[in-house]
Amino acid sequence: MPSVKLPMLGHFQIAKVSECPPVAVPDKPASYAAYWRDVIAPSPFIHADKEHVVVVALDIKLNAKGWHLVSMGDLNGAYCGPREVMRPLIICAAYSFILMHNHPSGCVTPSDTDRRLTRRVREAGETMGVELMDHIIVGDGTGEYFSFREHGLIGGAVTVSVKLKHRISNKEKVKG
């Protein structure tokens, strides 16, 4: 891929997310917490003393297509809204996604702000046809995580299969 030199800014290389090979991550919150620890956290863009919001784009088979750093904050929080979360997902044609962020304190209990962001992003995803499968908070240095899906605060793959079964049974009722 050719690089572009911009005066005073250096070289930039344009890459398509679709060029990244899909990574099979089992659809379990613990697997995504491990993905954070093994793939995202070692990145030079992630700093242990700051909160980061990341989206993991998923393909139709729920394989990770890649991840995007949405926001980097400070020790106390990171600001982002649905627009910043959805932009990279639309660009890479994600089927669905996992919203993730870390808590530098190690405490994985979601704040009211975390809950509001989850609700707003879920609603934006529903409107745009890109489903939020989970929001996972990772505690830095603790190995702990909090999954909104595991705690019944959002749907996910189980919800999708139930919705499909419901649609099929309703179509059969209409025909019969």
C-alpha contacts under 8 A as a table, 3 or more apart, distances in Angstrom:
res1	aa1	res2	aa2	distance
1	M	13	Q	7.00
1	M	14	I	7.11
1	M	15	A	7.20
2	P	13	Q	6.48
2	P	14	I	7.58
3	S	11	H	6.23
3	S	12	F	5.44
3	S	13	Q	4.43
3	S	14	I	6.97
4	V	11	H	5.45
4	V	12	F	5.21
4	V	13	Q	6.32
5	K	9	L	7.60
5	K	10	G	5.57
5	K	11	H	4.39
5	K	12	F	6.42
6	L	9	L	5.41
6	L	10	G	5.55
6	L	11	H	6.36
6	L	12	F	7.76
7	P	10	G	6.45
15	A	19	E	7.35
16	K	19	E	5.47
16	K	20	C	7.62
16	K	92	C	7.65
17	V	20	C	5.57
17	V	65	K	7.25
17	V	66	G	6.93
17	V	92	C	5.69
18	S	21	P	7.37
18	S	65	K	7.26
18	S	92	C	6.54
20	C	65	K	6.46
20	C	66	G	6.78
21	P	65	K	6.63
22	P	59	D	7.76
22	P	63	N	5.70
22	P	64	A	5.45
22	P	65	K	4.59
22	P	66	G	7.27
23	V	63	N	5.49
23	V	64	A	5.00
23	V	65	K	6.44
23	V	66	G	7.87
24	A	62	L	7.77
24	A	63	N	4.74
24	A	64	A	6.31
25	V	31	S	6.37
25	V	32	Y	7.02
25	V	35	Y	7.69
25	V	62	L	7.86
25	V	63	N	5.96
25	V	64	A	6.52
26	P	31	S	6.06
26	P	32	Y	7.94
26	P	63	N	7.98
27	D	31	S	7.09
27	D	32	Y	7.80
27	D	62	L	7.14
28	K	31	S	5.29
28	K	32	Y	6.67
29	P	32	Y	5.11
29	P	33	A	6.22
29	P	134	D	7.79
29	P	136	I	7.10
29	P	147	S	6.19
29	P	150	E	7.55
30	A	33	A	5.00
30	A	34	A	6.25
30	A	145	Y	7.64
31	S	34	A	5.02
31	S	35	Y	6.15
32	Y	35	Y	4.67
32	Y	36	W	6.20
32	Y	136	I	7.89
33	A	36	W	5.09
33	A	37	R	6.37
33	A	136	I	7.35
33	A	138	V	6.42
33	A	145	Y	6.54
34	A	37	R	4.94
34	A	38	D	5.91
35	Y	38	D	5.18
35	Y	39	V	5.39
35	Y	40	I	6.75
36	W	39	V	5.58
36	W	40	I	4.68
36	W	41	A	5.75
36	W	138	V	7.77
37	R	40	I	6.25
37	R	41	A	5.28
37	R	42	P	7.32
38	D	41	A	6.61
38	D	42	P	6.77
39	V	42	P	6.14
39	V	43	S	7.03
40	I	43	S	5.52
40	I	46	I	7.35
40	I	67	W	7.85
41	A	46	I	5.77
41	A	47	H	7.79
41	A	48	A	7.93
42	P	46	I	7.01
43	S	46	I	5.62
44	P	47	H	7.50
45	F	69	L	7.93
46	I	50	K	7.88
46	I	52	H	7.12
47	H	50	K	5.67
47	H	51	E	7.97
48	A	51	E	7.78
48	A	104	P	6.43
48	A	140	D	7.11
49	D	74	D	7.29
49	D	75	L	5.77
49	D	104	P	5.76
50	K	72	M	6.85
50	K	73	G	5.84
50	K	74	D	4.54
50	K	75	L	4.61
50	K	76	N	7.55
50	K	77	G	7.62
50	K	104	P	6.22
51	E	72	M	5.95
51	E	73	G	5.21
51	E	74	D	5.69
51	E	75	L	5.90
51	E	76	N	6.95
51	E	77	G	5.47
51	E	78	A	5.65
51	E	101	H	6.90
51	E	102	N	5.57
51	E	103	H	5.90
51	E	104	P	6.18
52	H	69	L	7.17
52	H	70	V	7.55
52	H	71	S	5.64
52	H	72	M	4.51
52	H	73	G	6.20
52	H	77	G	7.95
52	H	78	A	6.21
52	H	101	H	5.39
52	H	102	N	5.93
53	V	69	L	6.18
53	V	70	V	5.41
53	V	71	S	5.06
53	V	72	M	6.52
53	V	78	A	6.84
53	V	80	C	7.78
53	V	99	L	7.45
53	V	100	M	5.86
53	V	101	H	4.41
53	V	102	N	7.17
54	V	67	W	6.68
54	V	68	H	5.54
54	V	69	L	4.56
54	V	70	V	5.27
54	V	71	S	7.10
54	V	99	L	6.12
54	V	100	M	5.17
54	V	101	H	5.95
55	V	67	W	5.54
55	V	68	H	5.42
55	V	69	L	6.76
55	V	70	V	6.89
55	V	85	V	6.80
55	V	89	L	7.96
55	V	97	F	6.62
55	V	98	I	5.75
55	V	99	L	4.71
55	V	100	M	6.05
56	V	64	A	6.37
56	V	65	K	7.36
56	V	66	G	5.87
56	V	67	W	4.29
56	V	68	H	6.61
56	V	97	F	5.52
56	V	98	I	5.11
56	V	99	L	6.50
56	V	100	M	7.62
57	A	64	A	5.76
57	A	65	K	5.41
57	A	66	G	5.65
57	A	67	W	5.99
57	A	89	L	6.13
57	A	92	C	7.75
57	A	94	A	5.39
57	A	95	Y	7.52
57	A	96	S	6.41
57	A	97	F	4.73
57	A	98	I	6.80
58	L	61	K	7.57
58	L	62	L	4.99
58	L	63	N	5.27
58	L	64	A	4.61
58	L	65	K	5.42
58	L	66	G	7.60
58	L	94	A	5.54
58	L	95	Y	5.81
58	L	96	S	5.20
58	L	97	F	5.22
58	L	98	I	7.65
59	D	62	L	5.09
59	D	63	N	5.46
59	D	64	A	6.59
59	D	65	K	6.24
59	D	94	A	5.66
59	D	95	Y	5.07
59	D	96	S	6.76
60	I	63	N	7.41
60	I	94	A	7.91
60	I	95	Y	5.37
60	I	96	S	7.48
62	L	95	Y	7.92
62	L	96	S	7.45
64	A	67	W	7.70
65	K	94	A	7.81
68	H	88	P	6.97
69	L	72	M	7.50
70	V	80	C	7.17
70	V	84	E	6.23
70	V	85	V	6.12
71	S	78	A	6.09
71	S	79	Y	6.51
71	S	80	C	6.13
72	M	78	A	5.61
72	M	79	Y	7.72
73	G	76	N	7.50
73	G	77	G	5.46
73	G	78	A	3.79
73	G	79	Y	6.60
74	D	77	G	5.59
74	D	78	A	6.40
75	L	104	P	6.34
75	L	105	S	7.90
77	G	103	H	7.98
80	C	84	E	6.19
80	C	85	V	7.29
81	G	84	E	5.63
81	G	85	V	6.51
81	G	117	L	6.94
81	G	120	R	7.83
81	G	121	V	7.41
82	P	85	V	5.03
82	P	86	M	5.93
82	P	117	L	7.65
82	P	120	R	6.43
82	P	121	V	4.93
82	P	124	A	6.37
83	R	86	M	5.33
83	R	87	R	6.08
84	E	87	R	5.59
84	E	88	P	7.67
85	V	88	P	6.82
85	V	89	L	7.34
85	V	121	V	7.36
86	M	89	L	5.19
86	M	90	I	6.21
86	M	121	V	7.92
86	M	124	A	7.75
86	M	125	G	7.32
87	R	90	I	5.40
87	R	91	I	6.32
88	P	91	I	5.03
88	P	92	C	6.21
89	L	92	C	5.38
89	L	93	A	6.02
89	L	94	A	5.17
89	L	97	F	7.67
89	L	130	V	7.95
90	I	93	A	5.02
90	I	94	A	6.34
91	I	94	A	7.90
94	A	97	F	6.99
94	A	130	V	6.90
95	Y	129	G	7.99
95	Y	130	V	5.60
95	Y	131	E	7.18
96	S	130	V	4.82
96	S	131	E	4.60
96	S	132	L	5.95
96	S	133	M	6.62
97	F	130	V	7.22
97	F	131	E	6.37
97	F	132	L	5.21
97	F	133	M	5.80
97	F	134	D	7.49
98	I	132	L	5.98
98	I	133	M	5.53
98	I	134	D	5.07
98	I	135	H	5.89
98	I	136	I	7.50
99	L	132	L	7.21
99	L	134	D	6.25
99	L	135	H	4.56
99	L	136	I	6.37
100	M	135	H	5.49
100	M	136	I	4.77
100	M	137	I	5.81
100	M	138	V	7.51
101	H	136	I	6.59
101	H	137	I	5.11
101	H	138	V	6.26
102	N	137	I	5.41
102	N	138	V	4.59
102	N	139	G	5.79
102	N	140	D	6.43
103	H	106	G	5.55
103	H	107	C	6.39
103	H	108	V	6.43
103	H	137	I	6.87
103	H	138	V	6.20
103	H	139	G	5.12
103	H	140	D	6.08
104	P	107	C	7.84
104	P	139	G	6.46
104	P	140	D	5.13
105	S	139	G	6.92
105	S	140	D	6.73
106	G	138	V	7.55
106	G	139	G	3.87
106	G	140	D	4.80
106	G	141	G	6.36
106	G	142	T	5.81
106	G	144	E	7.63
107	C	139	G	5.66
108	V	137	I	5.85
108	V	138	V	6.24
108	V	139	G	5.33
108	V	144	E	6.94
108	V	145	Y	5.83
108	V	146	F	5.69
109	T	137	I	7.98
109	T	146	F	6.87
110	P	113	T	7.88
110	P	114	D	5.59
110	P	115	R	6.66
110	P	137	I	7.41
110	P	146	F	7.65
111	S	114	D	5.02
111	S	115	R	6.41
112	D	115	R	5.06
112	D	116	R	6.19
113	T	116	R	5.09
113	T	117	L	6.11
114	D	117	L	5.20
114	D	118	T	6.19
115	R	118	T	5.11
115	R	119	R	6.32
116	R	119	R	5.17
116	R	120	R	6.18
117	L	120	R	5.17
117	L	121	V	5.95
118	T	121	V	5.26
118	T	122	R	5.93
118	T	135	H	6.83
119	R	122	R	5.15
119	R	123	E	6.19
120	R	123	E	5.19
120	R	124	A	6.22
121	V	124	A	5.02
121	V	125	G	6.03
121	V	132	L	7.48
122	R	125	G	5.08
122	R	126	E	6.18
122	R	131	E	7.03
122	R	132	L	5.54
123	E	126	E	5.11
123	E	127	T	6.24
124	A	127	T	5.10
124	A	128	M	6.22
125	G	128	M	5.08
125	G	129	G	5.78
125	G	130	V	4.74
125	G	131	E	5.23
125	G	132	L	6.26
126	E	129	G	5.11
126	E	130	V	6.18
126	E	131	E	5.91
126	E	132	L	7.94
127	T	130	V	7.89
131	E	156	G	7.99
132	L	135	H	7.61
132	L	156	G	7.14
133	M	149	R	7.50
133	M	154	I	7.73
133	M	155	G	6.61
133	M	156	G	4.32
133	M	157	A	6.64
134	D	147	S	6.69
134	D	148	F	6.03
134	D	149	R	5.41
134	D	154	I	6.87
134	D	155	G	7.47
134	D	156	G	6.42
135	H	147	S	5.97
135	H	148	F	5.48
135	H	149	R	7.18
136	I	145	Y	6.65
136	I	146	F	5.54
136	I	147	S	4.60
136	I	148	F	6.45
137	I	145	Y	5.40
137	I	146	F	5.07
137	I	147	S	6.65
138	V	143	G	7.46
138	V	144	E	6.18
138	V	145	Y	4.42
138	V	146	F	6.65
139	G	142	T	5.58
139	G	143	G	6.38
139	G	144	E	5.36
139	G	145	Y	5.81
140	D	143	G	7.03
140	D	144	E	7.95
146	F	150	E	7.99
147	S	150	E	5.20
147	S	151	H	6.33
148	F	151	H	5.21
148	F	152	G	6.30
148	F	153	L	5.01
148	F	154	I	5.90
149	R	152	G	5.09
149	R	153	L	5.68
149	R	154	I	5.00
149	R	155	G	5.92
149	R	156	G	6.56
150	E	153	L	7.64
152	G	155	G	7.06
155	G	158	V	6.96
155	G	159	T	5.18
155	G	160	V	7.79
156	G	159	T	5.18
156	G	160	V	6.32
157	A	160	V	5.00
157	A	161	S	6.34
158	V	161	S	5.34
158	V	162	V	6.25
159	T	162	V	5.13
159	T	163	K	6.09
160	V	163	K	5.10
160	V	164	L	6.27
161	S	164	L	5.10
161	S	165	K	6.20
162	V	165	K	5.13
162	V	166	H	6.07
163	K	166	H	5.06
163	K	167	R	6.20
164	L	167	R	5.11
164	L	168	I	6.21
165	K	168	I	5.12
165	K	169	S	6.14
166	H	169	S	5.22
166	H	170	N	6.13
167	R	170	N	5.14
167	R	171	K	6.26
168	I	171	K	5.17
168	I	172	E	6.32
169	S	172	E	5.06
169	S	173	K	6.28
170	N	173	K	5.07
170	N	174	V	6.34
171	K	174	V	5.13
171	K	175	K	6.30
172	E	175	K	5.13
172	E	176	G	5.94
173	K	176	G	5.12
